[in-house]
């Protein structure tokens, strides 16, 4: 169970659909495994739905509902039943990755391997990382914002210890030296708005 969570403002932005695509994907990965944040998201969505009901709707164009029904009927005809695939990849990431973490084609060396995700987002860079047992990332701070969700294993730094499902936010006020925890390789999803700045030479 996750012990580190996004703040309420970020969950509210998620509920309203105002997040950048990469941050929205990362948030979906956290919420997918976090019952606490699922409840908060559902609460915010319920409030938003109630507010929408108080707004007077404009008159629909002629035959709007008939055209919607036709499109839904056509969509149902195209649906093909498929057997569910067993996967250890979070559901929001399955369109970007193979069904199993072990099948990911990583880039880089064994100290820190990476898998950039094919997502168009002009303001943020989204990458999947794997840090081996006993591995670490050189001490650094950030020129922008960093959002992280741990998917497998865990790591610790000067600010705490984080395991699978945990959400971590860092910015220029944070300097840290992440080190993987024992047990299994640490796999985490990272969204950056600017490059990291290493503080040691």
C-alpha positions as CSV (number, residue, x, y, z in Angstrom):
1,X,0.0,0.0,0.0
2,X,1.3,3.4,-0.9
3,X,2.5,5.6,1.9
4,X,3.4,8.7,-0.1
5,X,0.7,10.5,-2.0
6,X,0.1,13.5,-4.3
7,X,-1.5,16.5,-2.6
8,X,-5.2,17.3,-2.9
9,X,-4.6,20.1,-5.4
10,X,-3.0,17.7,-7.9
11,X,-5.8,15.1,-7.4
12,X,-8.3,17.9,-8.1
13,X,-6.5,18.9,-11.2
14,X,-6.6,15.2,-12.3
15,X,-10.4,15.0,-11.6
16,X,-10.9,18.1,-13.7
17,X,-8.8,16.9,-16.6
18,X,-6.4,19.8,-16.4
19,X,-3.1,17.9,-16.0
20,X,-0.4,17.8,-18.7
21,X,-0.6,14.4,-20.5
22,X,2.6,13.0,-18.9
23,X,1.6,14.0,-15.4
24,X,-1.9,12.6,-16.0
25,X,-0.4,9.3,-17.0
26,X,1.9,9.2,-13.9
27,X,-1.0,10.1,-11.7
28,X,-3.1,7.3,-13.2
29,X,-0.3,4.9,-12.3
30,X,-0.4,5.9,-8.7
31,X,-4.2,6.1,-8.4
32,X,-4.5,2.7,-10.1
33,X,-2.8,1.1,-7.0
34,X,-3.9,3.5,-4.2
35,X,-7.3,3.1,-2.6
36,X,-6.9,6.3,-0.6
37,X,-6.4,8.5,-3.7
38,X,-9.1,6.6,-5.6
39,X,-11.6,7.7,-3.0
40,X,-10.4,11.3,-3.1
41,X,-10.6,11.3,-6.9
42,X,-14.1,9.9,-6.9
43,X,-15.1,12.6,-4.3
44,X,-13.8,15.4,-6.5
45,X,-15.4,14.0,-9.6
46,X,-18.7,13.7,-7.7
47,X,-18.5,17.4,-6.7
48,X,-17.7,18.3,-10.3
49,X,-20.6,16.4,-11.6
50,X,-23.0,18.0,-9.1
51,X,-21.7,21.5,-10.2
52,X,-22.3,20.6,-13.8
53,X,-25.9,19.7,-13.1
54,X,-26.5,23.2,-11.8
55,X,-25.4,24.8,-15.0
56,X,-28.2,25.3,-17.5
57,X,-27.4,23.2,-20.6
58,X,-27.6,24.8,-24.0
59,X,-30.1,23.4,-26.5
60,X,-28.7,20.5,-28.5
61,X,-28.5,20.6,-32.2
62,X,-31.2,18.9,-34.2
63,X,-30.9,15.1,-34.3
64,X,-27.9,15.2,-31.9
65,X,-29.1,12.2,-29.8
66,X,-30.0,10.2,-32.9
67,X,-26.5,10.7,-34.3
68,X,-24.8,9.7,-31.0
69,X,-26.9,6.5,-30.9
70,X,-25.8,5.7,-34.4
71,X,-22.2,6.1,-33.5
72,X,-22.5,3.9,-30.4
73,X,-24.2,1.2,-32.4
74,X,-21.4,1.3,-35.0
75,X,-18.8,1.1,-32.2
76,X,-20.5,-1.9,-30.6
77,X,-20.2,-3.7,-33.9
78,X,-16.4,-3.2,-34.0
79,X,-15.8,-4.5,-30.5
80,X,-13.9,-7.8,-30.5
81,X,-13.7,-9.9,-27.4
82,X,-10.2,-10.7,-26.2
83,X,-8.8,-12.8,-23.4
84,X,-7.4,-10.7,-20.5
85,X,-3.6,-10.6,-20.5
86,X,-1.7,-11.4,-17.3
87,X,0.6,-8.4,-16.7
88,X,2.7,-6.9,-14.0
89,X,2.7,-3.6,-15.9
90,X,0.2,-1.0,-14.5
91,X,-2.9,-0.7,-16.7
92,X,-2.3,2.9,-17.7
93,X,1.2,2.0,-19.1
94,X,0.2,-1.1,-21.1
95,X,-0.2,0.8,-24.4
96,X,3.4,2.0,-24.1
97,X,5.1,-1.2,-22.8
98,X,5.1,-5.0,-23.3
99,X,2.9,-7.1,-21.0
100,X,5.7,-8.0,-18.6
101,X,8.3,-5.8,-17.0
102,X,10.9,-8.5,-17.9
103,X,10.3,-7.9,-21.6
104,X,11.1,-4.2,-21.6
105,X,14.0,-3.3,-23.9
106,X,16.0,-1.0,-21.7
107,X,18.6,1.6,-22.8
108,X,21.8,2.6,-21.0
109,X,24.1,0.8,-18.7
110,X,23.4,-1.5,-15.8
111,X,23.8,1.2,-13.2
112,X,20.7,3.0,-14.4
113,X,18.7,1.8,-17.3
114,X,15.9,3.8,-19.0
115,X,13.0,3.5,-21.3
116,X,11.6,6.7,-22.7
117,X,7.8,6.6,-23.4
118,X,6.5,7.6,-26.8
119,X,4.2,10.4,-25.6
120,X,3.9,13.8,-27.1
121,X,4.2,16.4,-24.3
122,X,6.1,19.6,-25.1
123,X,6.6,20.7,-21.5
124,X,7.6,17.5,-19.8
125,X,9.9,14.4,-20.4
126,X,8.5,11.1,-19.3
127,X,10.8,8.1,-18.8
128,X,10.7,4.7,-17.1
129,X,13.9,3.9,-15.1
130,X,15.3,0.8,-13.6
131,X,17.9,1.0,-10.7
132,X,19.5,-2.3,-9.7
133,X,19.7,-3.6,-6.2
134,X,22.4,-1.7,-4.4
135,X,22.4,1.0,-7.1
136,X,22.1,4.7,-6.6
137,X,21.8,8.0,-8.5
138,X,24.4,10.7,-7.9
139,X,23.3,13.4,-5.6
140,X,21.4,16.1,-7.4
141,X,18.7,18.7,-7.3
142,X,16.3,19.9,-10.0
143,X,16.1,22.8,-12.4
144,X,12.3,22.2,-12.7
145,X,9.8,19.9,-11.2
146,X,10.0,16.1,-11.0
147,X,7.1,13.7,-10.4
148,X,7.9,10.0,-9.6
149,X,5.8,6.9,-9.0
150,X,7.6,3.8,-7.9
151,X,6.3,0.7,-9.8
152,X,8.5,-2.1,-8.4
153,X,11.0,-2.4,-5.6
154,X,11.8,0.9,-3.8
155,X,14.5,3.5,-3.0
156,X,15.4,5.8,-0.1
157,X,17.0,9.2,0.1
158,X,17.5,12.0,2.6
159,X,13.8,12.6,2.7
160,X,12.4,9.2,3.2
161,X,11.9,5.6,1.9
162,X,9.6,4.8,-0.9
163,X,8.1,1.6,-2.2
164,X,5.8,0.3,-4.9
165,X,2.9,2.7,-5.5
166,X,4.4,5.7,-3.8
167,X,4.2,9.2,-5.3
168,X,7.2,11.5,-4.9
169,X,7.5,15.2,-5.9
170,X,10.8,17.1,-6.0
171,X,11.8,20.6,-7.2
172,X,14.8,23.0,-6.8
173,X,14.3,23.0,-3.0
174,X,15.1,19.3,-2.9
175,X,18.6,17.9,-3.0
176,X,18.8,14.1,-2.7
177,X,20.8,10.9,-3.3
178,X,18.4,8.1,-4.2
179,X,19.6,4.6,-3.3
180,X,17.7,1.4,-4.2
181,X,16.3,-0.8,-1.4
182,X,17.2,-4.5,-1.0
183,X,14.9,-7.2,-2.5
184,X,14.5,-6.4,-6.2
185,X,15.4,-3.8,-8.8
186,X,13.7,-0.5,-8.4
187,X,11.5,0.5,-11.4
188,X,10.0,4.0,-11.3
189,X,8.3,6.3,-13.7
190,X,9.7,9.9,-13.8
191,X,8.2,13.1,-15.3
192,X,10.6,16.0,-15.5
193,X,10.0,19.7,-16.5
194,X,13.7,20.4,-16.6
195,X,17.1,18.6,-16.4
196,X,18.6,17.5,-13.1
197,X,21.5,19.4,-11.6
198,X,24.2,17.3,-10.1
199,X,25.6,18.7,-6.9
200,X,28.8,16.5,-6.6
201,X,31.7,16.3,-9.0
